[in-house]
Amino acid sequence: MDNQQPNNPLHKIKLADILEYLVEYYGWEVLGEKIKINSFNNNPSIKSSLKFLRKTPWAREKVEQLYLKTKQK
């Protein structure tokens, strides 16, 4: 039962890994411009951003979509 989500491009990718990739790729400043959330713009950190994203589905969705777009480049 390892392939429960074969059509999900984010299957088995951790939110922390997605965020770390985006921060490395864009940096906090550009990431904060692309996705306007406080945890990216005011004293950003992986820990505070993950906490916010885990509680906020709309923000997590934006981060995941940006990740997918970035990986396609």
C-alpha distance (Angstrom), angle and dihedral (degrees) to the residues before:
residue distance angle dihedral
M1 . . .
D2 3.79 . .
N3 3.82 93.8 .
Q4 3.79 99.8 61.2
Q5 3.81 92.1 135.7
P6 3.81 106.6 29.3
N7 3.83 93.5 157.4
N8 3.80 96.0 48.5
P9 3.83 108.5 100.2
L10 3.81 90.1 -160.5
H11 3.80 95.4 52.7
K12 3.82 110.7 134.1
I13 3.82 93.2 5.5
K14 3.80 112.8 121.5
L15 3.78 120.6 -134.3
A16 3.81 89.0 -127.3
D17 3.81 90.2 56.6
I18 3.81 91.1 49.1
L19 3.79 92.2 50.4
E20 3.81 94.1 45.5
Y21 3.80 90.1 50.4
L22 3.81 92.4 50.5
V23 3.81 93.1 46.9
E24 3.79 90.6 50.3
Y25 3.82 92.3 45.5
Y26 3.82 99.6 43.6
G27 3.80 107.1 12.2
W28 3.80 123.1 -130.7
E29 3.81 95.8 -78.5
V30 3.80 96.4 55.0
L31 3.79 91.8 38.7
G32 3.81 88.6 53.9
E33 3.81 90.1 51.7
K34 3.80 92.7 49.4
I35 3.81 94.9 45.5
K36 3.77 112.2 27.4
I37 3.78 105.2 -146.7
N38 3.79 127.6 133.1
S39 3.78 96.6 -123.1
F40 3.83 89.1 62.3
N41 3.80 96.0 45.5
N42 3.81 107.6 35.8
N43 3.80 116.8 56.1
P44 3.83 92.6 -33.8
S45 3.78 123.6 -152.9
I46 3.78 135.3 163.3
K47 3.81 91.2 -119.9
S48 3.83 97.0 52.2
S49 3.79 92.0 42.0
L50 3.80 92.8 50.9
K51 3.79 90.8 49.5
F52 3.81 90.6 52.6
L53 3.81 95.3 43.3
R54 3.80 93.0 50.4
K55 3.82 90.1 55.9
T56 3.81 97.6 40.3
P57 3.81 116.0 62.6
W58 3.83 96.6 -173.6
A59 3.82 91.9 53.9
R60 3.80 92.6 45.6
E61 3.80 89.4 51.4
K62 3.81 90.9 53.5
V63 3.80 91.4 49.6
E64 3.80 92.2 48.4
Q65 3.82 92.1 48.3
L66 3.80 92.0 49.3
Y67 3.80 89.2 49.5
L68 3.81 91.8 52.7
K69 3.82 92.0 47.8
T70 3.80 91.8 47.5
K71 3.80 93.4 49.1
Q72 3.84 90.3 52.7
K73 3.83 91.9 59.9
